[in-house]
Amino acid sequence: MSYQCQLREQPAQPTLSIRTRTSVQGLPQLIGRAYGAIGAYLGELGQCPAGAPYTAYYNMDMQDLDVELGFPVPSEIPGKGDIKAGHIPGGKFAVVMYIGPYDKISAAYEALAKWAAEKGYEPTGVSYEYYLSDPGETKPEDLQTLVMFPLK
């Protein structure tokens, strides 16, 4: 598969998220619980997400992932319990759209890292995945995930 990597600049985005640690095997259940809790909290407030759910990866240790699971929100909203108010930083990002099953996404990461290096960009070490498809309604080979690397 060929990947269309590109540079994108965007403003900071307010978020509500839960940051925790998990193994890659525990990630699907954790994502479901976190998005459900944040969605319920947004519902209590009469608010809606301002975009697709995301996961930020602060490391790539598959047995001890440091992850942030959340939603962009339209404005600053206070957190509650494990749900924290935060933001995705503004600035330049290397981005690529990946279409396919989640367990094969590493090829998109490799393509994006190679593209960024060839262009002279240096990623910060954090990566974001925005899930544009619902895995409960979309076949694995058709899932759309936007992968983004913030750049230094």
Backbone torsions as a table, in degrees:
resi	resn	phi	psi	omega
1	MET	NA	137.6	176.2
2	SER	-95.3	146.1	-177.1
3	TYR	-116.6	133.6	178.3
4	GLN	-96.0	89.2	-179.3
5	CYS	-83.5	147.5	179.6
6	GLN	-153.8	167.5	176.7
7	LEU	-99.0	136.4	178.4
8	ARG	-134.5	139.2	173.5
9	GLU	-113.0	135.6	-179.9
10	GLN	-147.8	155.2	177.8
11	PRO	-75.5	165.1	174.9
12	ALA	-59.7	146.0	-176.9
13	GLN	-123.7	120.0	175.6
14	PRO	-61.7	147.3	-179.0
15	THR	-141.3	163.2	162.1
16	LEU	-121.2	131.4	-175.9
17	SER	-153.6	167.2	173.6
18	ILE	-122.8	124.0	177.5
19	ARG	-106.1	132.2	-175.9
20	THR	-157.3	-175.3	177.3
21	ARG	-124.7	147.5	179.6
22	THR	-162.6	165.2	169.8
23	SER	-85.1	161.8	178.4
24	VAL	-60.8	-31.4	179.0
25	GLN	-66.7	-32.8	-179.5
26	GLY	-86.3	-5.7	-173.6
27	LEU	-62.6	-46.0	-177.7
28	PRO	-57.8	-43.5	179.6
29	GLN	-67.5	-40.6	179.4
30	LEU	-62.5	-44.9	178.9
31	ILE	-58.4	-46.2	179.9
32	GLY	-59.6	-44.9	-179.8
33	ARG	-66.3	-44.6	-177.2
34	ALA	-64.9	-48.4	-179.8
35	TYR	-63.4	-36.8	177.6
36	GLY	-63.8	-43.8	-179.7
37	ALA	-65.2	-43.8	-179.6
38	ILE	-67.8	-41.0	177.2
39	GLY	-60.7	-41.8	178.9
40	ALA	-64.4	-41.5	178.9
41	TYR	-64.6	-44.2	176.4
42	LEU	-59.4	-40.1	177.7
43	GLY	-61.9	-41.1	177.4
44	GLU	-59.1	-35.2	-177.9
45	LEU	-86.7	-4.9	-176.8
46	GLY	70.8	26.3	-178.3
47	GLN	-109.6	160.6	175.5
48	CYS	-124.9	153.2	174.1
49	PRO	-61.0	156.0	178.5
50	ALA	-99.8	10.8	-179.8
51	GLY	174.4	-173.1	-177.0
52	ALA	-67.9	151.1	175.4
53	PRO	-63.9	153.2	-179.0
54	TYR	-136.6	161.6	166.9
55	THR	-127.7	129.0	172.8
56	ALA	-101.5	133.1	178.4
57	TYR	-108.8	119.9	-179.7
58	TYR	-95.1	-8.1	173.0
59	ASN	-155.0	175.1	179.0
60	MET	-126.8	32.5	174.6
61	ASP	-82.1	102.8	-171.3
62	MET	-63.4	-17.2	177.0
63	GLN	-96.2	-10.9	-179.1
64	ASP	-149.2	63.6	-179.2
65	LEU	-71.3	134.6	172.9
66	ASP	-99.6	105.9	-172.3
67	VAL	-125.2	151.9	172.8
68	GLU	-121.9	122.3	-176.7
69	LEU	-113.5	124.1	-176.1
70	GLY	-166.6	-169.7	178.6
71	PHE	-132.8	140.0	166.6
72	PRO	-67.5	145.6	179.2
73	VAL	-127.5	157.9	-172.8
74	PRO	-68.3	-24.4	-179.7
75	SER	-157.4	174.0	179.0
76	GLU	-59.8	126.4	178.0
77	ILE	-127.4	133.3	-179.9
78	PRO	-66.1	148.7	176.8
79	GLY	-78.8	178.0	179.0
80	LYS	-154.8	117.8	-179.5
81	GLY	62.5	-126.6	-179.8
82	ASP	-72.4	-15.7	-179.0
83	ILE	-83.4	119.3	-175.4
84	LYS	-112.4	143.5	171.2
85	ALA	-78.9	141.0	179.3
86	GLY	-163.2	-155.2	177.6
87	HIS	-160.3	155.0	168.2
88	ILE	-92.3	126.5	-174.7
89	PRO	-62.4	149.8	173.6
90	GLY	-81.5	168.0	177.1
91	GLY	132.0	-156.9	-178.1
92	LYS	-93.3	140.4	180.0
93	PHE	-133.5	141.8	166.1
94	ALA	-88.6	130.7	-175.3
95	VAL	-133.1	150.5	174.5
96	VAL	-151.2	143.0	174.7
97	MET	-92.2	128.9	176.2
98	TYR	-112.0	133.6	175.5
99	ILE	-122.1	119.9	179.9
100	GLY	149.4	-175.6	-178.3
101	PRO	-69.6	147.5	-177.3
102	TYR	-58.4	-33.8	-176.2
103	ASP	-73.9	-1.2	177.8
104	LYS	-115.0	10.7	-173.7
105	ILE	-69.2	-16.5	-177.0
106	SER	-58.3	-29.8	178.3
107	ALA	-62.9	-36.8	177.9
108	ALA	-68.2	-39.5	176.9
109	TYR	-61.5	-44.8	-179.7
110	GLU	-62.7	-43.9	180.0
111	ALA	-63.5	-41.9	-178.8
112	LEU	-68.3	-41.5	178.3
113	ALA	-63.4	-42.4	179.0
114	LYS	-64.1	-46.2	179.7
115	TRP	-59.2	-47.7	-178.3
116	ALA	-60.4	-44.3	179.9
117	ALA	-63.3	-43.0	179.7
118	GLU	-63.0	-31.3	-179.9
119	LYS	-87.2	-3.9	179.2
120	GLY	84.0	16.6	178.7
121	TYR	-91.5	146.8	178.4
122	GLU	-117.8	110.9	176.8
123	PRO	-64.1	153.0	-180.0
124	THR	-75.8	-18.9	-176.5
125	GLY	107.3	-12.4	175.2
126	VAL	-95.9	146.1	173.8
127	SER	-131.7	150.1	179.1
128	TYR	-120.9	139.6	170.7
129	GLU	-120.5	124.7	173.8
130	TYR	-105.1	126.3	-175.1
131	TYR	-96.0	103.9	-174.0
132	LEU	-89.2	-7.9	179.2
133	SER	-123.3	151.9	176.0
134	ASP	-90.9	114.8	-178.4
135	PRO	-63.7	-16.9	176.1
136	GLY	-78.3	-15.6	-177.1
137	GLU	-123.1	-4.8	-174.4
138	THR	-122.5	135.9	176.7
139	LYS	-63.3	144.0	-177.8
140	PRO	-51.1	-39.3	-177.8
141	GLU	-71.3	-11.2	-179.8
142	ASP	-107.8	1.0	-179.4
143	LEU	-63.1	136.2	179.1
144	GLN	-110.9	124.2	-179.6
145	THR	-130.8	124.9	175.6
146	LEU	-91.0	120.8	179.5
147	VAL	-103.3	129.9	-177.2
148	MET	-133.3	133.9	173.7
149	PHE	-112.6	116.2	170.7
150	PRO	-63.3	145.2	-177.1
151	LEU	-112.1	146.7	177.7
152	LYS	-71.8	NA	NA
